[in-house]
């Protein structure tokens, strides 16, 4: 797959690391802003949440590469507004890999990016060697909203009052869909208000994260969310690469069971539940995610080396396969 030559520029990224920012042209002509942070280690493709800057991620022991979804953080909107569905994001992910010269690597997905990373692995298993899925369901993203108690009622001794119960899935899905549609309507007003909010007195890292979020086009954010929400629950049974799921036990925005259930049935699965209400695990549990990615990379390396030996004789006297 050919990729339009791009202009490079070097910028100083968060915490003294060097990041390259690149513009890549998507299959339909949309301009994608891609980036790469080099910290040593193997390549890892990041499928982030909608509108989340690369500075939000912890210092992973890897060459982290990713892109900003269509119409967000420097990437252009497609000429056809309908070209923001899952297939388009998967196509963009392939462009990012091709532009970076990466044939195969693990993929890390968070929030909506879990759906994108899983779909990439399902459609192109030859390009994905591992999956780290964080706080997001594989498909049916709105059905996972409010699917877990917002507080640890059991630890507070109040579970007998029934406060740990959640709404039925259909009700949760429609409630979330209505909320996103409302966001689409009030998006211009919300953007105008947040755009006038003075910059808080925070350190450089926090400013790199909060600044882009305050400038988000919330109406377009809602369009992207509604388009991705059309994806039904994905069948992970065809995933064969090492996979790790990390969730917050009391995450009310992405029910832990929506990710743990499908992943736990996989043959090379690892599931970790953090005792937190946080949905923003990349910000609140940075060390945990760094450790999980390091472990996944070791598992991927072991599997890749084993696959490289497949079909070879284990000893000089080994018989060839029948």
HELIX and SHEET records of a PDB file:
HELIX    1   1 UNK A   14  UNK A   16  5                                   3    
HELIX    2   2 UNK A   54  UNK A   56  5                                   3    
HELIX    3   3 UNK A   86  UNK A  100  1                                  15    
HELIX    4   4 UNK A  112  UNK A  123  1                                  12    
HELIX    5   5 UNK A  141  UNK A  144  5                                   4    
HELIX    6   6 UNK A  159  UNK A  161  5                                   3    
HELIX    7   7 UNK A  169  UNK A  195  1                                  27    
HELIX    8   8 UNK A  204  UNK A  214  1                                  11    
HELIX    9   9 UNK A  218  UNK A  229  1                                  12    
HELIX   10  10 UNK A  236  UNK A  238  5                                   3    
HELIX   11  11 UNK A  256  UNK A  264  1                                   9    
HELIX   12  12 UNK A  281  UNK A  284  1                                   4    
HELIX   13  13 UNK A  286  UNK A  309  1                                  24    
SHEET    1   A 9 UNK A   8  UNK A  12  0                                        
SHEET    2   A 9 UNK A  18  UNK A  25 -1                                        
SHEET    3   A 9 UNK A  31  UNK A  38 -1                                        
SHEET    4   A 9 UNK A  63  UNK A  67 -1                                        
SHEET    5   A 9 UNK A  43  UNK A  47  1                                        
SHEET    6   A 9 UNK A 105  UNK A 110  1                                        
SHEET    7   A 9 UNK A 128  UNK A 134  1                                        
SHEET    8   A 9 UNK A 242  UNK A 248  1                                        
SHEET    9   A 9 UNK A 269  UNK A 274  1                                        
END                                                                             
